[in-house]
Amino acid sequence: MGYTNVRHYHGGIADWEQSGAPIQMGPAQVSAAPPSATVPPSATVPPAVGEAAPLLTRVTGVVHQWSWGSRLIELIDTQSTSRLFLFWLAMALAFGLLYWTAGLLHHSGLYEEGRRLDGSLHGLVSALYFSLVTVTSVGYGDVLPRGISRGLAVVEAVSGLLIFGAVISKFVSRRQDQVVTEIHRITYEERIDRILTNLHMVLSELQWVGMMFSERRAPVERISARLDSTVLVFATELRTIHYLLYRPQQAPEEPVMAAILAALASALNTLEDCLRAAPDGHPRSPVLTHALKTVSQLAGDICATCVPAGYAPALAVWMDEIHAIAGRIG
């Protein structure tokens, strides 16, 4: 700022002036940049951005390191259990050879009872033994590393624990997958049994409704209410059957599917007979109208050419019959 002969004063320049102390100023040293001078890019960066640059660099480095760590974890996770275990054994053998090679150096390698193991066959066997003891984190202490072998032992112990932990995790996850698969299988079988049971219940209810309509044994309102609830259950089960047919990877075996389609066709035929047996002029409730529309739409999607998966000709016949009945109900 052009000041010369300046020294530190605790009171600051204002206190110095108030005390009447002399102030000596020299010529100003600030020079303006010529108009044609180009301002360097660093000069245009605000101070806050310049201060945040080191922090941004550190954060970027941490994110980059984390991405490498994530890739390493994904690589380990994609390997099979046997491949990881073989790699673990190969790593133990490789470190054993490194210990044995380090024994050829002076004051490095492995020591047993105070004696340095050399490059003999006994030294190789002891190096492999020490490597297996280290990678399993047992550490009996009968063989000790010195020199560069200490660093190798630390690296081997950490790597061995990580890889062996991944192997154990694979075993546990495999068992969990087996348990989950068994649970899904049992649930799926129970679901198929429920579909068949509900279809037979719907068929029985529709037969009762048709008989009541024909013989006029009960009030029409009571019969219609029972028909409404039965058709609602029928539409729910038909959604499940529709889902099974349009998810080929979850479709049951053909004999089971044949039983489901046969029960479905029989229930649709009985429903058609009930609608015909209903008294003339009796209006349908909004619940029944909506349920019949749902049943007609879902059953209309069931045909040999509509379903994604290919089935046996006998199943195709059932599907075409269901499709035809749906058209008459709708």
C-alpha positions as CSV (number, residue, x, y, z in Angstrom):
1,M,0.0,0.0,0.0
2,G,3.0,2.3,-0.2
3,Y,3.9,2.4,3.5
4,T,7.6,2.1,4.5
5,N,9.4,1.8,7.8
6,V,6.4,0.0,9.3
7,R,6.7,-2.1,12.5
8,H,4.3,-4.1,14.6
9,Y,2.1,-2.1,17.0
10,H,-0.5,-3.8,19.2
11,G,-2.9,-0.8,19.2
12,G,-3.1,-0.7,15.5
13,I,-2.8,2.4,13.1
14,A,-5.8,4.2,14.6
15,D,-4.3,4.1,18.1
16,W,-0.9,5.2,16.7
17,E,-2.4,8.2,15.1
18,Q,-4.4,9.2,18.2
19,S,-1.3,9.1,20.3
20,G,0.3,11.7,18.0
21,A,3.1,9.5,16.8
22,P,4.6,10.5,13.5
23,I,3.7,8.6,10.3
24,Q,6.1,8.6,7.4
25,M,4.8,7.6,4.0
26,G,6.7,6.9,0.9
27,P,5.6,6.9,-2.8
28,A,2.8,4.6,-3.8
29,Q,4.1,1.3,-5.3
30,V,0.8,0.1,-6.7
31,S,0.9,0.1,-10.5
32,A,-2.1,-0.5,-12.8
33,A,-1.9,-3.2,-15.3
34,P,-1.8,-2.1,-18.9
35,P,-5.1,-2.3,-20.8
36,S,-3.7,-5.0,-23.1
37,A,-2.4,-7.2,-20.3
38,T,-4.2,-10.5,-20.0
39,V,-5.3,-11.4,-16.5
40,P,-4.2,-15.0,-15.7
41,P,-7.0,-17.5,-15.0
42,S,-6.0,-17.9,-11.4
43,A,-6.5,-14.2,-10.7
44,T,-10.2,-14.4,-11.7
45,V,-10.9,-17.2,-9.3
46,P,-12.7,-16.0,-6.2
47,P,-10.8,-16.5,-2.9
48,A,-13.5,-18.9,-1.6
49,V,-13.1,-21.1,-4.7
50,G,-9.3,-21.0,-4.4
51,E,-9.5,-22.1,-0.8
52,A,-11.9,-24.9,-1.6
53,A,-9.7,-26.3,-4.4
54,P,-7.5,-28.4,-2.0
55,L,-10.6,-29.7,-0.3
56,L,-12.2,-30.6,-3.6
57,T,-9.0,-32.4,-4.7
58,R,-9.0,-34.5,-1.5
59,V,-12.7,-35.3,-1.8
60,T,-12.1,-36.4,-5.4
61,G,-9.3,-38.6,-4.4
62,V,-11.4,-40.2,-1.7
63,V,-14.2,-40.8,-4.1
64,H,-11.7,-42.3,-6.6
65,Q,-10.3,-44.6,-4.0
66,W,-13.8,-45.6,-2.9
67,S,-14.7,-46.5,-6.5
68,W,-11.7,-48.8,-6.7
69,G,-12.7,-50.4,-3.4
70,S,-16.3,-50.9,-4.7
71,R,-15.0,-52.5,-7.9
72,L,-12.8,-54.8,-5.9
73,I,-15.7,-55.8,-3.7
74,E,-17.9,-56.4,-6.8
75,L,-15.1,-58.5,-8.4
76,I,-14.8,-60.7,-5.3
77,D,-18.6,-61.0,-5.1
78,T,-18.9,-62.2,-8.6
79,Q,-16.4,-65.0,-8.1
80,S,-17.6,-68.5,-7.2
81,T,-16.8,-70.1,-3.8
82,S,-14.4,-72.7,-5.3
83,R,-12.5,-70.1,-7.3
84,L,-12.1,-67.9,-4.2
85,F,-10.9,-70.8,-2.1
86,L,-8.4,-71.9,-4.8
87,F,-7.1,-68.3,-5.0
88,W,-6.7,-68.3,-1.3
89,L,-4.6,-71.5,-1.4
90,A,-2.6,-70.1,-4.4
91,M,-1.9,-67.0,-2.4
92,A,-0.6,-69.0,0.5
93,L,1.7,-71.0,-1.7
94,A,2.9,-67.8,-3.5
95,F,3.8,-66.1,-0.2
96,G,5.6,-69.3,0.9
97,L,7.8,-69.0,-2.1
98,L,8.4,-65.4,-1.4
99,Y,9.5,-66.2,2.2
100,W,11.8,-68.9,0.9
101,T,13.3,-66.4,-1.7
102,A,13.7,-63.8,1.0
103,G,15.7,-66.3,3.0
104,L,18.5,-66.0,0.4
105,L,19.0,-62.4,1.4
106,H,21.1,-61.3,4.3
107,H,19.1,-60.7,7.6
108,S,15.8,-61.4,5.9
109,G,13.5,-64.3,5.6
110,L,12.4,-66.7,8.3
111,Y,14.1,-67.8,11.5
112,E,13.5,-71.1,13.4
113,E,15.0,-71.5,16.9
114,G,17.3,-68.5,16.2
115,R,18.7,-70.0,13.0
116,R,18.0,-68.5,9.6
117,L,16.3,-70.8,7.1
118,D,18.3,-71.0,3.9
119,G,17.2,-71.9,0.4
120,S,17.3,-75.7,1.1
121,L,14.3,-78.1,0.8
122,H,13.8,-77.8,4.6
123,G,13.7,-74.0,4.3
124,L,11.0,-74.3,1.5
125,V,8.9,-76.6,3.6
126,S,9.2,-74.3,6.6
127,A,8.4,-71.3,4.5
128,L,5.2,-73.0,3.2
129,Y,4.3,-74.0,6.7
130,F,4.8,-70.5,8.0
131,S,2.7,-69.1,5.1
132,L,-0.3,-71.4,5.8
133,V,-0.1,-70.6,9.6
134,T,0.0,-66.9,8.8
135,V,-2.8,-66.9,6.2
136,T,-5.1,-68.7,8.7
137,S,-4.1,-66.2,11.4
138,V,-3.0,-69.0,13.8
139,G,0.6,-67.8,14.4
140,Y,2.2,-70.5,16.6
141,G,5.5,-68.5,16.9
142,D,7.9,-71.4,16.2
143,V,8.9,-69.7,13.0
144,L,9.6,-65.9,13.0
145,P,9.9,-63.4,10.1
146,R,12.6,-60.8,10.0
147,G,13.4,-58.0,7.6
148,I,11.3,-57.8,4.5
149,S,9.4,-61.0,5.5
150,R,7.6,-59.1,8.3
151,G,6.0,-56.8,5.7
152,L,5.1,-59.8,3.6
153,A,3.5,-61.5,6.6
154,V,1.4,-58.5,7.4
155,V,0.1,-58.3,3.8
156,E,-0.6,-62.0,3.7
157,A,-2.5,-62.0,7.0
158,V,-4.7,-59.1,6.0
159,S,-5.3,-60.4,2.4
160,G,-6.0,-63.9,3.7
161,L,-8.5,-62.8,6.3
162,L,-10.4,-60.8,3.7
163,I,-10.5,-63.5,1.1
164,F,-11.3,-66.3,3.6
165,G,-14.1,-64.0,5.0
166,A,-15.5,-63.8,1.5
167,V,-15.4,-67.6,1.2
168,I,-17.3,-68.0,4.4
169,S,-19.8,-65.3,3.3
170,K,-20.3,-67.3,0.1
171,F,-21.0,-70.5,2.0
172,V,-23.5,-68.7,4.3
173,S,-25.3,-66.9,1.4
174,R,-25.5,-70.1,-0.5
175,R,-27.3,-71.7,2.4
176,Q,-29.6,-68.8,2.8
177,D,-30.4,-68.9,-0.9
178,Q,-31.3,-72.6,-0.5
179,V,-33.6,-71.8,2.4
180,V,-35.2,-68.9,0.5
181,T,-35.7,-71.1,-2.6
182,E,-37.4,-73.8,-0.4
183,I,-39.6,-71.2,1.2
184,H,-40.6,-69.9,-2.2
185,R,-41.3,-73.4,-3.5
186,I,-43.5,-74.2,-0.5
187,T,-45.3,-70.9,-0.8
188,Y,-45.8,-71.5,-4.5
189,E,-47.3,-74.9,-4.0
190,E,-49.6,-73.6,-1.4
191,R,-50.7,-70.9,-3.8
192,I,-51.5,-73.4,-6.5
193,D,-53.5,-75.5,-4.0
194,R,-55.4,-72.4,-2.9
195,I,-56.3,-71.6,-6.5
196,L,-57.7,-75.1,-7.1
197,T,-59.6,-75.0,-3.8
198,N,-61.1,-71.6,-4.5
199,L,-62.1,-72.6,-8.0
200,H,-63.9,-75.6,-6.7
201,M,-65.6,-73.4,-4.0
202,V,-66.6,-71.0,-6.7
203,L,-68.0,-73.8,-8.9
204,S,-70.0,-75.2,-5.9
205,E,-71.4,-71.7,-5.2
206,L,-72.3,-71.1,-8.8
207,Q,-74.1,-74.4,-9.0
208,W,-76.1,-73.6,-5.9
209,V,-77.0,-70.2,-7.3
210,G,-78.1,-71.7,-10.6
211,M,-80.2,-74.3,-8.8
212,M,-81.8,-71.6,-6.7
213,F,-82.6,-69.5,-9.7
214,S,-84.2,-72.5,-11.5
215,E,-86.3,-73.7,-8.6
216,R,-87.1,-70.3,-7.1
217,R,-86.5,-71.7,-3.6
218,A,-85.1,-68.4,-2.1
219,P,-85.7,-64.7,-2.7
220,V,-84.0,-63.3,-5.7
221,E,-82.2,-60.6,-3.7
222,R,-80.6,-63.2,-1.5
223,I,-79.5,-65.3,-4.5
224,S,-78.2,-62.2,-6.3
225,A,-76.1,-61.2,-3.2
226,R,-74.5,-64.6,-3.1
227,L,-73.8,-64.5,-6.8
228,D,-72.1,-61.1,-6.4
229,S,-69.8,-62.3,-3.7
230,T,-69.0,-65.5,-5.6
231,V,-68.2,-63.7,-8.8
232,L,-65.9,-61.3,-6.9
233,V,-63.9,-64.3,-5.5
234,F,-63.9,-65.7,-9.0
235,A,-62.4,-62.5,-10.5
236,T,-59.7,-62.6,-7.8
237,E,-58.6,-66.1,-8.6
238,L,-58.8,-65.4,-12.3
239,R,-56.2,-62.6,-11.8
240,T,-53.9,-65.1,-10.2
241,I,-54.3,-67.6,-13.1
242,H,-53.8,-64.8,-15.6
243,Y,-50.5,-63.8,-13.8
244,L,-49.3,-67.4,-13.9
245,L,-50.0,-67.8,-17.6
246,Y,-48.3,-64.5,-18.5
247,R,-45.2,-65.2,-16.3
248,P,-43.8,-68.3,-18.1
249,Q,-40.8,-68.5,-15.6
250,Q,-43.3,-69.0,-12.8
251,A,-45.8,-71.2,-14.5
252,P,-46.6,-74.5,-12.9
253,E,-46.1,-77.9,-14.6
254,E,-48.5,-78.8,-17.4
255,P,-50.6,-81.4,-15.4
256,V,-51.2,-78.8,-12.7
257,M,-52.0,-76.2,-15.3
258,A,-54.4,-78.6,-17.0
259,A,-56.3,-79.1,-13.7
260,I,-56.5,-75.3,-13.2
261,L,-57.7,-74.6,-16.7
262,A,-60.3,-77.4,-16.5
263,A,-61.7,-76.1,-13.2
264,L,-61.7,-72.6,-14.7
265,A,-63.6,-73.6,-17.8
266,S,-66.1,-75.5,-15.7
267,A,-66.6,-72.5,-13.5
268,L,-67.1,-70.2,-16.5
269,N,-69.7,-72.6,-18.0
270,T,-71.6,-72.7,-14.7
271,L,-71.4,-68.9,-14.5
272,E,-72.9,-68.6,-17.9
273,D,-75.7,-71.0,-16.9
274,C,-76.4,-68.9,-13.8
275,L,-76.7,-65.7,-15.8
276,R,-79.2,-67.4,-18.2
277,A,-81.2,-68.8,-15.3
278,A,-81.6,-65.4,-13.6
279,P,-85.1,-64.0,-13.7
280,D,-86.0,-61.9,-16.7
281,G,-86.1,-58.2,-15.9
282,H,-84.1,-58.5,-12.7
283,P,-81.4,-55.8,-12.8
284,R,-77.8,-56.7,-12.2
285,S,-76.1,-54.9,-9.3
286,P,-73.1,-52.6,-10.0
287,V,-70.9,-55.0,-8.1
288,L,-71.9,-57.9,-10.4
289,T,-71.6,-55.8,-13.5
290,H,-68.1,-54.7,-12.6
291,A,-67.0,-58.2,-11.6
292,L,-68.4,-59.8,-14.8
293,K,-66.5,-57.2,-16.8
294,T,-63.3,-58.1,-15.0
295,V,-63.9,-61.8,-15.5
296,S,-64.6,-61.4,-19.2
297,Q,-61.5,-59.3,-19.8
298,L,-59.2,-61.6,-17.9
299,A,-60.6,-64.8,-19.4
300,G,-60.6,-63.2,-22.9
301,D,-56.8,-62.9,-22.6
302,I,-56.5,-66.7,-22.2
303,C,-56.1,-68.4,-25.5
304,A,-53.6,-70.6,-27.3
305,T,-52.2,-67.7,-29.3
306,C,-52.3,-65.0,-26.6
307,V,-50.3,-66.7,-23.8
308,P,-46.5,-66.1,-24.2
309,A,-45.5,-69.7,-23.4
310,G,-46.3,-72.7,-25.6
311,Y,-48.2,-75.5,-24.0
312,A,-49.4,-78.9,-25.0
313,P,-52.3,-79.2,-27.5
314,A,-54.7,-80.4,-24.7
315,L,-54.0,-77.1,-22.8
316,A,-54.5,-75.1,-25.9
317,V,-58.0,-76.7,-26.3
318,W,-58.9,-75.6,-22.7
319,M,-57.6,-72.1,-23.4
320,D,-59.6,-71.7,-26.5
321,E,-62.7,-72.9,-24.7
322,I,-62.2,-70.4,-21.9
323,H,-61.7,-67.6,-24.5
324,A,-64.9,-68.5,-26.2
325,I,-66.9,-68.5,-23.0
326,A,-65.4,-65.1,-22.0
327,G,-66.8,-63.7,-25.2
328,R,-70.3,-64.9,-24.5
329,I,-70.2,-63.6,-20.9
330,G,-68.9,-60.2,-22.0
